[in-house]
Amino acid sequence: MYAVIKTGGKQYRVGLGQKLRVETLPLEVGSECVLSEVLALGEGEQLSVGTPTVAGASVKTRVVSHGRGDKVRIFKHRRRKHYAKTQGHRQNYTELSVEAMVRPDGSVVSA
């Protein structure tokens, strides 16, 4: 079973037992997080697509850790103008572990 969820302005395809890194969420490590913006829910050949979300469906996750991603280097250069600028950035993230999915009819599928 899998779901397409939306969090932090991005969409993720998640399955049971999977770990994923999302934009920082203001939650403590070990706490439960319920993601209710489920765009699609699939099981085998069956697929439920929401308009825009699947009503009654949600994904239950647990916060594993918080951290910072790899450094992204930004280099700007103008040729023949004696201009070069370097910047760097590290994006914060929250790592989640998918524990269960709730179908629209209310039944729970857990890992």
TORKOL-215809 format. One record per atom (N, C-alpha, C): residue in one letter; x, y, z. Coordinates in steps of 0.001 Angstrom, whole numbers, plus 500000, padded with zeros to 6 digits. Layout:
N
AXYZ;...
//
This chain:
111
M500836498831500000;M500000500000500000;M500889501242500000;Y500478502262499250;Y501237503496499191;Y500286504686499140;A500847505858499419;A500059507086499392;A500921508206498836;V500280509176498227;V500952510392497788;V500464511489498736;I501405512043499507;I501044513053500498;I501656514395500133;K501125515438500740;K501637516779500512;K501989517385501861;T503233517848502014;T503668518537503218;T504830519452502865;G504832520630503442;G505915521577503185;G505964522070501757;G504820522063501049;G504797522528499670;G505320521521498661;K505611520309499109;K506134519267498219;K505258518027498324;Q505352517172497309;Q504581515935497293;Q505535514746497396;Y505143513733498161;Y505968512551498386;Y505123511298498199;R505731510263497589;R505088508947497497;R505687508115498615;V504848507665499544;V505336506942500718;V504675505581500827;G505399504650501430;G504890503305501704;G505063502994503182;L504465501916503627;L504557501526505032;L505995501170505398;G506446501645506554;G507799501356507020;G508877502220506403;Q508524503103505515;Q509492503941504813;Q509869505155505658;K511126505629505508;K511562506859506159;K511691507932505085;L511281509154505430;L511400510243504471;L511786511522505179;R512464512390504443;R512889513691504956;R511989514761504369;V511373515540505245;V510463516605504821;V510965517933505394;E510350519028504967;E510673520330505526;E510449520285507037;T511171521109507764;T511134521085509223;T509717521229509768;L509360520323510674;L508080520374511372;L508349520680512845;P507541521531513491;P507789521899514890;P507305520823515867;L507892519640515780;L507516518509516635;L508761517969517320;E508562517305518458;E509682516722519181;E509955515305518673;V511197514865518834;V511601513527518414;V510805512497519211;G510232511525518508;G509439510483519140;G507948510754519125;S507551511976518808;S506124512296518788;S505480511815517494;E504166511646517534;E503414511175516371;E502934512363515547;C502941512203514241;C502496513249513329;C501503512613512350;V500327513211512226;V499318512707511300;V499261513646510104;L499576513120508930;L499541513899507688;L498210513632507004;S497346514637506972;S495988514433506473;S495806514868505020;E496801515518504431;E496689515914503027;E497163514764502136;V496287513795501910;V496587512639501075;V495978512891499697;L496846512979498686;L496392513282497333;L495940512033496584;A496556510903496894;A496196509634496252;A496531508493497201;L495759507413497076;L495948506239497921;L495851505017497026;G496904504193497008;G496921503035496128;G497203501749496858;E496565500682496369;E496784499354496933;E496639498354495793;G497759497786495360;G497730496867494221;G497319497596492954;E496298497093492300;E495790497712491071;E494777498817491350;Q494354498950492589;Q493334499917492965;Q493987501249493340;L493439502364492818;L493976503688493088;L492832504659493349;S492898505367494482;S491917506399494811;S492602507748494685;V492114508581493789;V492688509903493577;V491714510935494121;G492236511871494908;G491397512884495527;G491158514082494639;T490187514889495038;T489889516122494300;T489783517285495272;P490783517919495787;P492208517635495594;P492761516580496562;T492070516317497685;T492569515301498619;T491537514189498782;V492005513038499233;V491120511906499500;V490481512136500870;A489158512296500896;A488451512592502138;A488532511412503107;G488919511685504344;G488972510650505374;G490255509854505413;A491157510046504463;A492419509300504441;A493504510109505139;S494424509410505798;S495554510071506438;S496708509088506575;V497891509634506863;V499089508826507052;V499651509160508427;K499859508127509263;K500401508325510601;K501897508066510565;T502659509040511043;T504119508942511054;T504643509242512452;R505909508912512664;R506580509230513920;R507872509970513589;V508185511012514373;V509385511806514144;V510597511011514622;V511545510779513694;V512755510025514015;V513864510974514452;S514070512058513687;S515149512993514012;S514951514308513276;H515730515292513687;H515826516566512994;H517273516717512559;G517510517445511485;G518886517629511033;G518997518693509971;R520180518750509394;R520449519688508315;R521023518906507141;G520579519250505947;G521015518551504745;G522420518931504332;D522862518369503229;D524175518690502683;D524213520137502222;K525405520702502203;K525554522091501810;K525381522227500299;V524601523229499924;V524400523552498516;V525234524790498234;R526115524716497253;R526966525860496918;R526359526633495760;I526307527951495933;I525786528834494892;I526947529700494436;F527240529672493140;F528353530459492593;F527837531291491437;K527970532602491576;K527562533522490514;K528808534149489925;H528835534260488606;H530014534776487924;H529591535543486686;R530188536703486475;R529974537484485248;R531311537550484525;R531343537014483362;R532612536979482655;R533050538389482237;R534342538606482306;R535001539863481924;R534559541070482756;K533876540890483855;K533403542012484673;K534048542023486067;H534926541087486330;H535607540970487619;H534589540801488748;Y533615539897488524;Y532568539654489510;Y532444538156489740;A532613537773490986;A532394536379491375;A531878536380492806;K530814535648493050;K530183535622494367;K529859534173494725;T530241533763495924;T529969532403496396;T529091532475497639;Q528052531642497674;Q527186531530498832;Q526964530050499118;G526525529758500319;G526208528386500686;G524932528340501491;H524311527157501528;H523042527010502232;H522868525564502659;R522372525368503889;R522022524031504373;R520578524080504828;Q519747523228504244;Q518320523218504544;Q518033522310505735;N517213522785506665;N516793521964507798;N515748520950507346;Y515715519791508018;Y514724518773507686;Y514271518041508936;T513142517354508796;T512640516454509816;T512507515087509171;E513058514065509801;E512964512703509265;E511785511996509922;L510889511473509085;L509684510794509550;L509724509324509168;S509114508495509982;S508957507075509695;S507462506789509565;V507052506202508436;V505633505926508191;V505239504665508959;E504249504801509841;E503827503669510672;E502494503076510241;A501553503906509786;A500231503397509424;A499566504325508427;M498602503759507709;M497792504538506769;M496323504269507080;V495536505322507046;V494105505209507320;V493360505367506004;R492565504352505668;R491770504398504436;R490583505345504620;P489925505754503525;P488749506636503644;P487609506034504452;D487496504710504487;D486410504083505250;D486740503967506747;G487950504389507144;G488335504380508560;G489189503218508987;S489380502214508128;S490209501069508496;S491679501471508445;V492479500896509341;V493891501244509494;V494749500102508973;V495766500443508155;V496741499484507674;V498072499878508284;S498687498976509075;S499952499311509735;S501064498384509244;A502296498846509488;A503474498098509008;A503750496874509852;
//
